[in-house]
Amino acid sequence: MAIASTVESLPRENPSPTRGVGLVAIATGIVGFSLLAAHPMGDAKTFADVLANEAANRGTDALVHGGFIVVLALQLVCYSVFSARLGLSRISTLAGLVLFAVGAAFLCGSMLLDGLVTPAIAARYVAKPDKIENARTLFVLIGTMVSFLMPIGLAFQSAAIACWGWTLTAGGSSRVIGFIGLSLGVVLIAALGVGTATLNPLALMAAIAATALWAILVGMLLLRRSP
């Protein structure tokens, strides 16, 4: 009886108040990897083939790119909670949240144009070979916009990761993840610069994968009771 009374008198380990948000953050990271893997790959040799592929993959493109837009919205909520937990009075934390929000806006624009608008245009012109030059002009315009929107959005998000990483390196049990975030953000910015200059799409894909990894790491931090 004495032992039972002692056990009952001990403070119980309450779950983290941000546990649910942490699980959502981890889920968005996993979904991000899945959507990246499901992205349709084209091997078209002519512009007519490009139109046909875009029209045929319209449903998949909508699912992948629309899914990324939803993921970004959920991550913005998760990172808002994460930043509040770190302390919005810290400049690096506030900067991380603002930079991620700006990056998410650019990326949502890129996803909308690349995954929803472009396939819709392709579906409209694929059966009109006499109008193919009109479609080509639209594709050049949209492709040029996406070539700026995506790397800029990912660069802002990379800077956000670096800012949050810097905050976490201040001390505590999260210091290791802080150094990972800081290093990841700096490397991503450099890789995006090189990838954009050389027109290498692998840099963009790697950056998206890295942001998904960071979401999982943040989710793990939110599962803890201590900041």
C-alpha positions as CSV (number, residue, x, y, z in Angstrom):
1,M,0.0,0.0,0.0
2,A,2.8,2.4,0.8
3,I,4.5,1.7,-2.6
4,A,1.2,2.3,-4.4
5,S,0.7,5.6,-2.6
6,T,4.2,6.7,-3.4
7,V,3.7,5.9,-7.1
8,E,0.5,7.8,-7.2
9,S,2.1,10.8,-5.6
10,L,4.8,11.0,-8.2
11,P,4.3,13.7,-11.0
12,R,2.9,12.1,-14.1
13,E,4.6,12.7,-17.5
14,N,2.1,14.6,-19.4
15,P,2.2,14.5,-23.2
16,S,3.6,17.4,-25.1
17,P,0.8,20.0,-25.8
18,T,2.1,20.3,-29.3
19,R,2.1,16.5,-29.9
20,G,-0.8,16.7,-32.4
21,V,0.9,19.4,-34.4
22,G,4.2,17.4,-34.3
23,L,2.4,14.4,-35.8
24,V,0.9,16.6,-38.6
25,A,4.4,18.0,-39.3
26,I,5.8,14.5,-39.6
27,A,2.9,13.5,-41.8
28,T,3.5,16.4,-44.2
29,G,7.1,15.4,-44.5
30,I,6.2,11.9,-45.4
31,V,3.5,13.0,-47.8
32,G,6.1,15.4,-49.4
33,F,8.4,12.5,-50.1
34,S,5.5,10.5,-51.6
35,L,4.3,13.3,-53.8
36,L,7.9,13.9,-55.0
37,A,8.2,10.2,-56.0
38,A,4.8,10.3,-57.7
39,H,5.7,13.3,-59.9
40,P,5.3,12.3,-63.6
41,M,8.4,12.2,-65.6
42,G,8.3,13.2,-69.3
43,D,10.5,11.9,-72.1
44,A,8.9,13.9,-74.9
45,K,11.1,14.7,-78.0
46,T,8.8,17.2,-79.7
47,F,6.4,19.9,-78.5
48,A,3.5,17.9,-79.7
49,D,4.7,15.1,-77.4
50,V,4.9,17.5,-74.6
51,L,1.3,18.6,-75.1
52,A,0.2,15.0,-75.3
53,N,2.1,14.0,-72.1
54,E,0.8,17.0,-70.1
55,A,-2.8,16.3,-71.2
56,A,-2.5,12.6,-70.4
57,N,-1.0,13.3,-66.9
58,R,-3.5,16.0,-66.1
59,G,-5.0,14.1,-63.1
60,T,-1.6,13.0,-61.7
61,D,-0.2,16.5,-62.0
62,A,-3.3,18.0,-60.2
63,L,-2.9,15.4,-57.4
64,V,0.8,16.0,-57.0
65,H,1.0,19.7,-57.3
66,G,-2.3,20.3,-55.5
67,G,-1.1,18.0,-52.8
68,F,2.0,20.1,-52.4
69,I,-0.1,23.2,-51.9
70,V,-2.1,21.5,-49.2
71,V,1.1,20.3,-47.6
72,L,2.6,23.9,-47.6
73,A,-0.6,25.2,-45.9
74,L,-0.4,22.6,-43.2
75,Q,3.3,23.1,-42.7
76,L,2.8,26.9,-42.3
77,V,0.4,26.1,-39.4
78,C,2.9,23.7,-37.9
79,Y,5.8,26.1,-38.2
80,S,3.8,28.8,-36.7
81,V,3.3,26.7,-33.6
82,F,7.0,25.7,-33.7
83,S,8.1,29.3,-33.9
84,A,5.8,30.3,-31.0
85,R,7.3,27.5,-28.9
86,L,10.8,28.7,-29.7
87,G,9.8,32.2,-28.9
88,L,8.8,34.8,-31.4
89,S,10.7,37.4,-29.5
90,R,13.9,35.9,-31.0
91,I,14.7,37.6,-34.3
92,S,16.0,34.4,-35.9
93,T,12.8,32.6,-35.0
94,L,10.5,35.3,-36.4
95,A,12.7,35.6,-39.5
96,G,12.3,31.9,-40.1
97,L,8.5,32.0,-39.9
98,V,8.3,35.1,-42.2
99,L,10.8,33.6,-44.7
100,F,9.0,30.3,-44.9
101,A,5.6,32.1,-45.5
102,V,7.1,34.1,-48.3
103,G,8.7,30.9,-49.8
104,A,5.4,29.1,-49.5
105,A,3.6,31.8,-51.4
106,F,6.2,31.6,-54.3
107,L,6.0,27.8,-54.3
108,C,2.2,27.7,-54.3
109,G,2.3,30.0,-57.4
110,S,4.7,27.6,-59.0
111,M,2.7,24.5,-58.2
112,L,-0.5,26.2,-59.5
113,L,1.0,27.1,-62.8
114,D,3.0,24.0,-63.4
115,G,0.6,21.4,-62.1
116,L,-2.9,22.8,-62.9
117,V,-2.7,25.6,-65.4
118,T,-0.2,24.0,-67.8
119,P,-2.0,20.6,-68.1
120,A,-5.3,22.5,-68.6
121,I,-3.8,24.4,-71.5
122,A,-2.3,21.2,-73.0
123,A,-5.7,19.5,-72.8
124,R,-7.3,22.4,-74.7
125,Y,-4.7,22.5,-77.5
126,V,-3.7,18.9,-77.9
127,A,-6.5,18.2,-80.4
128,K,-5.8,21.4,-82.3
129,P,-2.6,21.0,-84.2
130,D,-3.3,24.2,-86.2
131,K,-3.2,26.1,-82.9
132,I,0.0,24.5,-81.6
133,E,2.1,27.7,-81.9
134,N,-0.4,29.5,-79.6
135,A,0.1,26.7,-77.0
136,R,3.9,27.0,-77.4
137,T,3.8,30.7,-76.6
138,L,1.8,30.0,-73.5
139,F,4.1,27.2,-72.4
140,V,7.2,29.4,-72.8
141,L,5.5,32.2,-70.7
142,I,4.4,29.8,-67.9
143,G,7.7,27.9,-68.0
144,T,9.6,31.1,-67.6
145,M,7.5,32.1,-64.6
146,V,7.9,28.7,-63.0
147,S,11.7,28.9,-63.5
148,F,11.8,31.9,-61.2
149,L,9.0,31.1,-58.8
150,M,10.2,27.6,-57.7
151,P,13.9,28.4,-57.0
152,I,13.0,31.7,-55.3
153,G,10.4,29.9,-53.1
154,L,12.8,27.1,-52.2
155,A,15.6,29.7,-51.5
156,F,13.3,31.5,-49.0
157,Q,12.4,28.2,-47.3
158,S,16.0,27.2,-47.1
159,A,16.8,30.5,-45.5
160,A,14.0,29.9,-43.0
161,I,15.4,26.5,-42.1
162,A,18.8,28.1,-41.5
163,C,17.2,30.7,-39.2
164,W,15.4,28.1,-37.2
165,G,18.5,26.0,-37.0
166,W,20.4,29.0,-35.7
167,T,17.8,29.5,-33.0
168,L,18.1,25.8,-31.9
169,T,21.9,25.9,-31.7
170,A,21.6,28.3,-28.8
171,G,21.5,25.3,-26.4
172,G,19.5,22.5,-25.0
173,S,18.8,19.0,-26.2
174,S,17.8,20.3,-29.7
175,R,21.3,21.7,-30.5
176,V,22.1,18.8,-32.8
177,I,19.0,19.3,-34.9
178,G,19.8,23.0,-34.9
179,F,23.2,22.4,-36.5
180,I,21.6,20.1,-39.0
181,G,19.0,22.8,-39.9
182,L,21.6,25.5,-40.1
183,S,23.9,23.4,-42.3
184,L,21.0,22.2,-44.4
185,G,19.7,25.7,-45.1
186,V,23.1,27.0,-46.1
187,V,23.9,24.1,-48.3
188,L,20.5,24.3,-50.0
189,I,20.9,28.0,-50.8
190,A,24.3,27.3,-52.4
191,A,22.9,24.2,-54.3
192,L,19.9,26.2,-55.6
193,G,22.2,29.0,-56.8
194,V,24.3,26.5,-58.7
195,G,21.3,24.5,-59.9
196,T,19.5,27.6,-61.2
197,A,22.7,28.8,-63.0
198,T,23.2,25.5,-64.7
199,L,19.5,24.7,-65.2
200,N,19.8,21.5,-63.3
201,P,16.4,20.3,-62.1
202,L,18.0,17.8,-59.6
203,A,18.9,20.7,-57.4
204,L,15.2,21.7,-57.1
205,M,14.1,18.1,-56.4
206,A,16.8,17.8,-53.7
207,A,15.7,21.0,-52.1
208,I,12.1,19.8,-52.0
209,A,13.2,16.5,-50.4
210,A,15.3,18.5,-47.9
211,T,12.3,20.6,-46.8
212,A,10.3,17.4,-46.3
213,L,13.1,16.1,-44.1
214,W,13.1,19.3,-42.1
215,A,9.4,19.0,-41.5
216,I,9.9,15.5,-40.0
217,L,12.7,16.8,-37.7
218,V,10.5,19.7,-36.6
219,G,7.7,17.2,-35.9
220,M,10.0,15.2,-33.7
221,L,10.9,18.3,-31.7
222,L,7.2,19.1,-31.3
223,L,6.6,15.7,-29.8
224,R,8.9,16.5,-26.9
225,R,7.7,18.3,-23.8
226,S,10.7,20.6,-23.5
227,P,11.4,23.3,-26.1
